[in-house]
Amino acid sequence: MGLLSLSIWVPIAFGVLLLALGRDEQANAVRWVALIGAVVSLLLTLPLYGQFDNSTAAMQFVENVPWIERFNVNYHLGLDGISFWFVPLTAFITVIVVIAAWEVITHRVNQYMGAFLILSGLMIGVFSALDGMLFYVFFEATLIPMYLIIGIWGGPNKIYAAFKFFLYTLLGSLLMLIALIFLYTQSGGSFDLTKWHALPLGQTAQTLLFFAFFAAFAVKVPMWPVHTWLPDVHVEAPTGGSAVLAAIMLKLGAYGFLRFSMPIAPDAAHAYGGFMVALSLIAVVYVGLVAMVQQDMKKLVAYSSVAHMGFVTLGFFIFNDLGVSGGLVQMIAHGFVSGAMFLSIGVLYDRVHSREIASYGGVVNTMPKFAAFALLFAMANCGLPGTAGFVGEWMVILGAVKFNFWIGFAAASALIFGAAYTLWMFKRVYLGPVTNDDVKELTDINAREFLMLGLLAIAVLVMGLYPKPFTDVMDVSVAELLKHVAISKLN
């Protein structure tokens, strides 16, 4: 079994083992098994970096075994520079989520931990799949553990939020399934993505395919105006669910644009590039303004996620190397920063059981260590130079200015909104005198919380100060993708 298969199936195997471990009497053993499973899964992804060849755009760590031979469906995996970083990122965030839930989740601990480990393996499968049907199976399967995480461990309106999440994402995916079947017939009975990338298609076929994929991926990103499910889901999801949803699951949609929409329908991607840029700018500007008026911290960070992911799709559809690479870097950075923001809100919620900004004030007086972490993550969310949040947005803005000065100007001005809503939230929650008894009685973070936030802080600073390892891996693959998308496929 190859390294990539191990990265997918080891966390799933640990997840299934946890489900078999029994009820809450064994909760402590369950937590340790979950942590061992998450750490082993992360360690398995590390050799991938050592063995990855930056100088080629070809797929690496390829595994190709027949699966459903009658329909020519293969268990076909591989990574290139575009998909590579999402594998260790997924495994890393899973470790953090297991640590975050250690003392907080007290009922059905085995099912909670098991769901996250299974979800981790399935998401790595999405980023690794090179067979259309295998991609679809992994893509849809991720809905099941996340649906259960929201529906069982969520807030008061958890069932409503879980249904909304499931229905929105499933409806879009059904159109993608039709597109996959169409490509299967057009390519003479193959689900191989590389064959689909080379398939000549007419303008009408490309347009229909582009919008079928758009339906699936735009909801997942989520792009404006199909973003309305996200704030509801974030507010109701448990802290770990919000962290994984923001850090990894939103990236599945953005990744789909690069792996499916752009290389399979390049003419349609160029024809509707302006439309995609317009939607991205609306997300960056309008949703940024919506974030400013939120009273619930989770809702504010959820809207901020929509705005930050707007930068990602903007970068992709300006079709230059800075834009696409910047979009990819922004996806990874957003994984660290948004995960950290939601986990920070979780730390406060565990103590006060409120996410309302008005319930806090002067937290820095009682939790100085925690406030220092929160300030770093808030600055990263604003895009402060030296943090991960800056690198991708800076690259996208440079790419946008190269493409069209006014689009670059609009994107850059939107950063002001990001700083406004993030710093205003920080001011009201953390700064000033202590305003109520709840805040007066707060205790600072313990060793477990310090470890969880410390790991994320290191990731945010390392990526912000030295992004070269991240960009080096993706450069050749991005250049190859842009070269491919620049060539018409009209038959």
For each residue, the residues with C-beta under 8 A, 3 or more apart:
1: 5 6 9
2: 5 6 61 63 77
3: 6 7 44 47 48 51 61
4: 7 8 48 61 63 77 78 79 87 128
5: 1 2 8 9 63 77
6: 1 2 3 9 10 44
7: 3 4 10 11 41 44 45 48 87 91 121 124 128
8: 4 5 11 12 77 121 122 124 125 128
9: 1 5 6 12 13 121
10: 6 7 13 14 37 40 41 44 121
11: 7 8 14 15 37 38 41 91 94 117 118 120 121 124
12: 8 9 15 16 117 118 121 122
13: 9 10 16 17
14: 10 11 17 18 33 34 36 37 38 40 41 114 117
15: 11 12 18 19 37 113 114 115 116 117 118 119 120 121
16: 12 13 19 20 114 118
17: 13 14 20 21 33 37 114
18: 14 15 21 30 33 34 37 110 111 113 114 117
19: 15 16 110 111 114
20: 16 17
21: 17 18 26 29 30 33 110
22: 25 26 110
23: 26 108 110
24: 27 106 107 108 109 110
25: 22
26: 21 22 23 29 30 110
27: 24 30 31 106 109 110
28: 31 32
29: 21 26 32 33
30: 18 21 26 27 33 34 109 110 113
31: 27 28 34 35 98 102 109 113
32: 28 29 35 36
33: 14 17 18 21 29 30 36 37 113
34: 14 18 30 31 37 38 98 113 114 116 117
35: 31 32 38 39 95 98 99
36: 14 32 33 39 40
37: 10 11 14 15 17 18 33 34 40 41 117
38: 11 14 34 35 41 42 91 94 95 97 98 117 120
39: 35 36 42 43 95
40: 10 14 36 37 43 44
41: 7 10 11 14 37 38 44 45 91 94 95 117 120 121
42: 38 39 45 46 88 91 92 94 95
43: 39 40 46
44: 3 6 7 10 40 41 47 91
45: 7 41 42 48 49 87 88 91 124
46: 42 43 49 50 88
47: 3 44 50 51
48: 3 4 7 45 51 52 61 79 84 87 88
49: 45 46 52 84 88 469 473
50: 46 47
51: 3 47 48 60 61
52: 48 49 60 79 84 473
53: 56 60
54: 81 472 473 475 476
55: 476
56: 53 60 476
57: 80 81 476 477 479 480 481
58: 80
59: 62 78 79 80 130 194
60: 51 52 53 56 78 79 80
61: 2 3 4 48 51 77 78 79
62: 59 76 77 78 130
63: 2 4 5 75 76 77 78
64: 74 75 76 77 130
65: 74 75 76
66: 69 74 75
67: 73 74 75 131 134
68: 71 72 73 133
69: 66 72 73
70:
71: 68 133 184 189 191
72: 68 69 189 190 191
73: 67 68 69 131 133 134 191
74: 64 65 66 67 131 134 191 192
75: 63 64 65 66 67 131 134
76: 62 63 64 65 129 130 131 134 192 193
77: 2 4 5 8 61 62 63 64 125 128 129 130 134
78: 4 59 60 61 62 63 128 130
79: 4 48 52 59 60 61 83 84 87 127 128
80: 57 58 59 60 83 84 477
81: 54 57 84 473 474 475 476 477 478
82: 255 258 259 328 474 477 478 481
83: 79 80 86 87 127 128 255 259
84: 48 49 52 79 80 81 87 473 474
85: 88 89 328 332 470 473 474
86: 83 89 90 123 124 127 248 251 255 331 332
87: 4 7 45 48 79 83 84 90 91 124 127 128
88: 42 45 46 48 49 85 91 92
89: 85 86 92 93 247 248 332 335 336
90: 86 87 93 94 120 123 124 127 248
91: 7 11 38 41 42 44 45 87 88 94 95 120 124
92: 42 88 89 95 96 455 459
93: 89 90 96 97 243 244 247 248 335 339
94: 11 38 41 42 90 91 97 98 116 117 119 120 244
95: 35 38 39 41 42 91 92 98 99 455
96: 92 93 99 100 243 339 343 452 455 456
97: 38 93 94 100 101 116 240 243 244
98: 31 34 35 38 94 95 101 102 113 116
99: 35 95 96 102 448 451 452
100: 96 97 104 239 240 243 343 346 452
101: 97 98 104 105 109 112 113 116 238 239 240
102: 31 98 99 448
103: 448
104: 100 101 238 239 346 350
105: 101 108 109 112 113 153 238 240
106: 24 27 109
107: 24
108: 23 24 105 111 112 152 153
109: 24 27 30 31 101 105 106 112 113
110: 18 19 21 22 23 24 26 27 30 113 114
111: 18 19 108 114 115 148 152
112: 101 105 108 109 115 116 149 152 153 238 240
113: 15 18 30 31 33 34 98 101 105 109 110 116 117
114: 14 15 16 17 18 19 34 110 111 117 118
115: 15 111 112 118 119 145 148 149
116: 15 34 94 97 98 101 112 113 119 120 145 149 240 244
117: 11 12 14 15 18 34 37 38 41 94 113 114 120 121
118: 11 12 15 16 114 115 121 122 145
119: 15 94 115 116 122 123 142 145 146 149 244
120: 11 15 38 41 90 91 94 116 117 123 124
121: 7 8 9 10 11 12 15 41 117 118 124 125
122: 8 12 118 119 125 126 138 141 142 145
123: 86 90 119 120 126 127 138 142 248 249 252
124: 7 8 11 45 86 87 90 91 120 121 127 128
125: 8 77 121 122 128 129 134 138 141
126: 122 123 129 135 138 139 142 252 255
127: 79 83 86 87 90 123 124 252 255
128: 4 7 8 77 78 79 83 87 124 125
129: 76 77 125 126 134 135 138
130: 59 62 64 76 77 78 134 135 192 193 194
131: 67 73 74 75 76 134 135 191 192 193
132: 135 136 180 183 184 191 192 193 196
133: 68 71 73 136 137 180 191
134: 67 73 74 75 76 77 125 129 130 131 137 138 191
135: 126 129 130 131 132 138 139 193 259
136: 132 133 139 140 173 176 177 180
137: 133 134 140 141
138: 122 123 125 126 129 134 135 141 142
139: 126 135 136 142 173 176 216 252 256
140: 136 137 143 170 173
141: 122 125 137 138 144
142: 119 122 123 126 138 139 145 146 249 252
143: 140 146 147 165 166 169 170
144: 141 147 148
145: 115 116 118 119 122 142 148 149
146: 119 142 143 149 150 165 241 244 245 249
147: 143 144 150 151 162 165 166
148: 111 115 144 145 151 152
149: 112 115 116 119 145 146 152 153 154 237 238 240 241
150: 146 147 153 154 158 161 162 165 233 236 237 238 241
151: 147 148 154 158 159 162
152: 108 111 112 148 149 158
153: 105 108 112 149 150 158 238 241
154: 149 150 151 157 158 161 162 236 237 238 241
155: 158 161 235 236 237
156: 236
157: 154 160 161 232 235 236
158: 150 151 152 153 154 155 161 162 236 237
159: 151 162 163
160: 157 163 164 232 236
161: 150 154 155 157 158 164 165 232 233 235 236 237
162: 147 150 151 154 158 159 165 166 233 236
163: 159 160 166 167
164: 160 161 167 168 229 232 233
165: 143 146 147 150 161 162 168 169 229 233
166: 143 147 162 163 169 170
167: 163 164 170 171
168: 164 165 171 172 219 226 229
169: 143 165 166 172 173 219 220 229
170: 140 143 166 167 173 174
171: 167 168 174 175 215 219
172: 168 169 175 176 215 216 217 218 219 220 226
173: 136 139 140 169 170 176 177 216
174: 170 171 177 178
175: 171 172 178 179 211 212 215 216
176: 136 139 172 173 179 180 212 213 215 216 217 260
177: 136 173 174 180 181
178: 174 175 181 182 212
179: 175 176 182 183 208 209 212 213
180: 132 133 136 176 177 183 184 191
181: 177 178 184 185
182: 178 179 185 186 205 209
183: 132 179 180 186 187 196 199 209 264
184: 71 132 180 181 187 189 190 191
185: 181 182 189
186: 182 183 199 201 205
187: 183 184 190 192 195 196 199
188:
189: 71 72 184 185
190: 72 184 187 195 196
191: 71 72 73 74 131 132 133 134 180 184
192: 74 76 130 131 132 187 195 196
193: 76 130 131 132 135 196 197 259 260
194: 59 130 197 198
195: 187 190 192 198 199
196: 132 183 187 190 192 193 199 263 264
197: 193 194 263 264 484
198: 194 195
199: 183 186 187 195 196 264 489
200: 489 490 491
201: 186 205 206 209 264 265 489 490 491
202: 205 206 490 491
203: 206 207 267 268 271 490
204: 207 208
205: 182 186 201 202 208 209
206: 201 202 203 209 210 264 265 266 267 268 489 490
207: 203 204 210 211 265 268 271 272
208: 179 204 205 211 212
209: 179 182 183 201 205 206 212 213 261 264 265 268
210: 206 207 213 214 261 265 268 269 272
211: 175 207 208 214 215
212: 175 176 178 179 208 209 215 216
213: 176 179 209 210 216 217 256 257 260 261 264 265
214: 210 211 217 218 261
215: 171 172 175 176 211 212 218 219
216: 139 172 173 175 176 212 213 219 220 253 256
217: 172 176 213 214 220 221 253 254 256 257 260 261
218: 172 214 215 221 222 223 226 253 279
219: 168 169 171 172 215 216 222 223 226 229 253
220: 169 172 216 217 249 250 252 253 254 256
221: 217 218 227 250 253 254 309 312 313
222: 218 219 226 227 229 230 250 253 306 309
223: 218 219 226 227 279 280 283 309 310 313
224: 227 279 282 283 286 287 306 310
225: 228
226: 168 172 218 219 222 223 229
227: 221 222 223 224 230 231 283 287 306
228: 225 231 232
229: 164 165 168 169 219 222 226 232 233
230: 222 227 233 234 302 305 306
231: 227 228 234 235 299 302 303
232: 157 160 161 164 228 229 235 236
233: 150 161 162 164 165 229 230 236 237 245 302
234: 230 231 237 242 245 246 298 299 301 302 305 342
235: 155 157 161 231 232 296 298 299 302 355
236: 150 154 155 156 157 158 160 161 162 232 233
237: 149 150 154 155 158 161 233 234 241 242 245
238: 101 104 105 112 149 150 153 154 241 242
239: 100 101 104 242 243 342 343 345 346 349 350
240: 97 100 101 105 112 116 149 243 244 346
241: 146 149 150 153 154 237 238 244 245
242: 234 237 238 239 245 246 298 302 342 345 346
243: 93 96 97 100 239 240 246 247 338 339 342 343 346
244: 93 94 97 116 119 146 240 241 247 248 249 339
245: 146 233 234 237 241 242 248 249 250
246: 234 242 243 249 250 301 302 305 334 335 338 339 341 342
247: 89 93 243 244 251 334 335 336 338 339
248: 86 89 90 93 123 244 245 251 252 335
249: 123 142 146 220 244 245 246 252
250: 220 221 222 245 246 253 254 305 309 334
251: 86 247 248 254 255 331 334 335
252: 123 126 127 139 142 220 248 249 255 256
253: 216 217 218 219 220 221 222 250 256 257
254: 217 220 221 250 251 257 258 309 312 313 316 327 331
255: 82 83 86 126 127 251 252 258 259 331
256: 139 213 216 217 220 252 253 259 260 261
257: 213 217 253 254 260 261 262 313 316
258: 82 254 255 261 262 263 316 324 328 481
259: 82 83 135 193 255 256 263
260: 176 193 213 217 256 257 263 264
261: 209 210 213 214 217 256 257 258 264 265 269
262: 257 258 265 266 269 316 481 485
263: 196 197 258 259 260 266 481 484 485
264: 183 196 197 199 201 206 209 213 260 261
265: 201 206 207 209 210 213 261 262 268 269 489
266: 206 262 263 269 270 484 485 486 487 488 489
267: 203 206 270 271 488 489 490
268: 203 206 207 209 210 265 271 272
269: 210 261 262 265 266 272 273 317 485
270: 266 267 273 319 485
271: 203 207 267 268
272: 207 210 268 269 275 276
273: 269 270 276 277 317 318 319
274: 277 278
275: 272 278 279
276: 272 273 279 280 313 316 317
277: 273 274 280 281 314 317 318 407
278: 274 275 281 282
279: 218 223 224 275 276 282 283 310 313
280: 223 276 277 283 284 310 311 313 314 317
281: 277 278 284 285 310 314 407 410 411 414
282: 224 278 279 285 286 287 310
283: 223 224 227 279 280 286 287 306 307 309 310 313
284: 280 281 287 288 307 310 311 314 410 411 414
285: 281 282 288 289 410 413 414 417
286: 224 282 283 289 290
287: 224 227 282 283 284 290 291 303 306 307 310
288: 284 285 291 292 303 304 307 414 417 418 421
289: 285 286 292 293 417
290: 286 287 293 294 303
291: 287 288 294 300 303 304 307 417 421
292: 288 289 417 420 421 424
293: 289 290
294: 290 291 297 299 300 303 421
295: 299 356 357 358
296: 235 299 300 355 356 357
297: 294 300 301 345 348 355 356 357 425 429
298: 234 235 242 301 302 342 345 355
299: 231 234 235 294 295 296 302 303 355
300: 291 294 296 297 303 304 357 421 425
301: 234 246 297 298 304 305 338 341 342 345 381
302: 230 231 233 234 235 242 246 298 299 305 306
303: 231 287 288 290 291 294 299 300 306 307
304: 288 291 300 301 307 308 338 341 381 418 421 422
305: 230 234 246 250 301 302 308 309 334 338
306: 222 224 227 230 283 287 302 303 309 310
307: 283 284 287 288 291 303 304 310 311 414 417 418
308: 304 305 311 312 330 334 337 338 381 389 393 418
309: 221 222 223 250 254 283 305 306 312 313 334
310: 223 224 279 280 281 282 283 284 287 306 307 313 314
311: 280 284 307 308 314 315 326 327 330 392 393 396 411
312: 221 254 308 309 315 316 327 330 331 334 392 396
313: 221 223 254 257 276 279 280 283 309 310 316 317 327
314: 277 280 281 284 310 311 317 318 323 327 396 400 407 411
315: 311 312 318 322 323 324 325 326 327 328 330 392 395 396 399 400
316: 254 257 258 262 276 312 313 323 324 327
317: 269 273 276 277 280 313 314 323
318: 273 277 314 315 323 399 400 402 403 404 407
319: 270 273 323 324 403 482 485 486
320: 323 324 399 402 403 482
321: 324 325 399 475 478 479 482
322: 315 325 326 395 396 398 399 402
323: 314 315 316 317 318 319 320 326 327 395 396 399 400 402 403
324: 258 315 316 319 320 321 327 328 399 478 481 482
325: 315 321 322 328 329 395 471 474 475 478
326: 311 315 322 323 329 330 391 392 393 394 395 396 397 398 399
327: 254 311 312 313 314 315 316 323 324 330 331 392 396
328: 82 85 258 315 324 325 331 332 392 474 478
329: 325 326 332 333 391 392 395 467 470 471 474
330: 308 311 312 315 326 327 333 334 391 392 393 395 396
331: 86 251 254 255 312 327 328 334 335 392
332: 85 86 89 328 329 335 336 388 392 463 470
333: 329 330 336 337 380 388 389 391 392 460 463 464
334: 246 247 250 251 305 308 309 312 330 331 337 338 389 392
335: 89 93 246 247 248 251 331 332 338 339
336: 89 247 332 333 339 340 380 388 456 459 460 463
337: 308 333 334 340 341 377 380 381 387 388 389 460
338: 243 246 247 301 304 305 308 334 335 341 342 381
339: 93 96 243 244 246 247 335 336 342 343 456
340: 336 337 343 344 373 377 380 453 456 457 460
341: 246 301 304 337 338 344 345 377 378 381
342: 234 239 242 243 246 298 301 338 339 345 346
343: 96 100 239 243 339 340 346 347 452 453 456
344: 340 341 347 348 370 373 374 377 453
345: 239 242 297 298 301 341 342 348 349 355
346: 100 104 239 240 242 243 342 343 349 350
347: 343 344 350 351 370 445 449 453
348: 297 344 345 351 352 355 360 363 429
349: 239 345 346 352 353 354 355
350: 104 239 346 347 353
351: 347 348 438 442 443
352: 348 349 359 360 438 439 442
353: 349 350
354: 349 359 360 438
355: 235 296 297 298 299 345 348 349 359
356: 295 296 297 359 360
357: 295 296 297 300 360 425 428 429
358: 295 428
359: 352 354 355 356 436 438
360: 348 352 354 356 357 363 428 429 430 435 438 439
361: 428 429 432 433 434 435 436 439
362: 365 366 430 431 432 433 434 435 439
363: 348 360 366 367 370 371 374 429 430 439 442
364: 367 368 371 430 431
365: 362 368 433 434 439
366: 362 363 434 439 440 441 442 443 444
367: 363 364 370 371 442 443 444 445
368: 364 365 371 372 444
369: 372 373 444 445 450
370: 344 347 363 367 373 374 444 445 449 453
371: 363 364 367 368 374 375 430
372: 368 369 375 376
373: 340 344 369 370 376 377 445 453 454 457
374: 344 363 370 371 377 378 426 429 430
375: 371 372 378 379 426 430
376: 372 373 379 380 387 457 460 461
377: 337 340 341 344 373 374 380 381 456 457 460
378: 341 374 375 381 382 422 423 425 426
379: 375 376 382 384 387 389
380: 333 336 337 340 376 377 383 384 387 388 389 390 460 464
381: 301 304 308 337 338 341 377 378 389 418 422
382: 378 379 389 415 418 419 422 423
383: 380 387 389 390 393 394 415 418 419
384: 379 380 387 389 390
385: 390 394 464
386: 390 461 464 465
387: 337 376 379 380 383 384 390 460 461 464
388: 332 333 336 337 380 391 392 459 460 461 463 464 467
389: 308 333 334 337 379 380 381 382 383 384 392 393 460 464
390: 380 383 384 385 386 387 393 394 464
391: 326 329 330 333 388 394 395 463 464 467 470
392: 311 312 315 326 327 328 329 330 331 332 333 334 388 389 395 396
393: 308 311 326 330 383 389 390 396 397 415
394: 326 383 385 390 391 397 398
395: 315 322 323 325 326 329 330 391 392 398 399
396: 311 312 314 315 322 323 326 327 330 392 393 399 400 411
397: 326 393 394 400 401 408 411 412 415
398: 322 326 394 395 401 402 408
399: 315 318 320 321 322 323 324 326 395 396 402 403 408
400: 314 315 318 323 396 397 403 404 407 408 411
401: 397 398 404 405 407 408 409 412
402: 318 320 322 323 398 399 408
403: 318 319 320 323 399 400 407 408
404: 318 400 401 407 408
405: 401 408 409
406: 409 410
407: 277 281 314 318 400 401 403 404 410 411
408: 397 398 399 400 401 402 403 404 405 411 412
409: 401 405 406 412 413
410: 281 284 285 406 407 413 414
411: 281 284 311 314 396 397 400 407 408 414 415
412: 397 401 408 409 415
413: 285 409 410 416
414: 281 284 285 288 307 410 411 417 418
415: 382 383 393 397 411 412 418 419
416: 413 419 420
417: 285 288 289 291 292 307 414 420 421
418: 288 304 307 308 381 382 383 414 415 421 422
419: 382 383 415 416 422 423
420: 292 416 417 423 424
421: 288 291 292 294 300 304 417 418 424 425
422: 304 378 381 382 418 419 425 426
423: 378 382 419 420 426 427
424: 292 420 421 427 428
425: 297 300 357 378 421 422 428 429
426: 374 375 378 422 423 429 430 431
427: 423 424 430 431 432
428: 357 358 360 361 424 425 431
429: 297 348 357 360 361 363 374 425 426
430: 360 362 363 364 371 374 375 426 427
431: 362 364 426 427 428
432: 361 362 427 435
433: 361 362 365
434: 361 362 365 366 439 440
435: 360 361 362 432 439
436: 359 361 439 440
437: 440 441
438: 351 352 354 359 360 441 442
439: 352 360 361 362 363 365 366 434 435 436 442
440: 366 434 436 437
441: 366 437 438
442: 351 352 363 366 367 438 439
443: 351 366 367 446
444: 366 367 368 369 370
445: 347 367 369 370 373 449 450 453
446: 443 449 450
447: 450 451
448: 99 102 103 451 452
449: 347 370 445 446 452 453
450: 369 445 446 447 453 454
451: 99 447 448 454 455
452: 96 99 100 343 448 449 455 456
453: 340 343 344 347 370 373 445 449 450 456 457
454: 373 450 451 457 458
455: 92 95 96 451 452 458 459
456: 96 336 339 340 343 377 452 453 459 460
457: 340 373 376 377 453 454 460 461
458: 454 455 461 462
459: 92 336 388 455 456 462 463
460: 333 336 337 340 376 377 380 387 388 389 456 457 463 464
461: 376 386 387 388 457 458 464 465
462: 458 459 465 466
463: 332 333 336 388 391 459 460 466 467 470
464: 333 380 385 386 387 388 389 390 391 460 461 467
465: 386 461 462
466: 462 463 469
467: 329 388 391 463 464 470 471
468: 471 472
469: 49 466 472 473
470: 85 329 332 391 463 467 473 474
471: 325 329 467 468 474 475
472: 54 468 469 475
473: 49 52 54 81 84 85 469 470
474: 81 82 84 85 325 328 329 470 471 477 478
475: 54 81 321 325 471 472 478 479
476: 54 55 56 57 81 479 480
477: 57 80 81 82 474 480 481
478: 81 82 321 324 325 328 474 475 481 482
479: 57 321 475 476 482 483
480: 57 476 477 483 484
481: 57 82 258 262 263 324 477 478 484 485
482: 319 320 321 324 478 479 485 486
483: 479 480 486 487
484: 197 263 266 480 481 487
485: 262 263 266 269 270 319 481 482
486: 266 319 482 483
487: 266 483 484
488: 266 267
489: 199 200 201 206 265 266 267
490: 200 201 202 203 206 267
491: 200 201 202
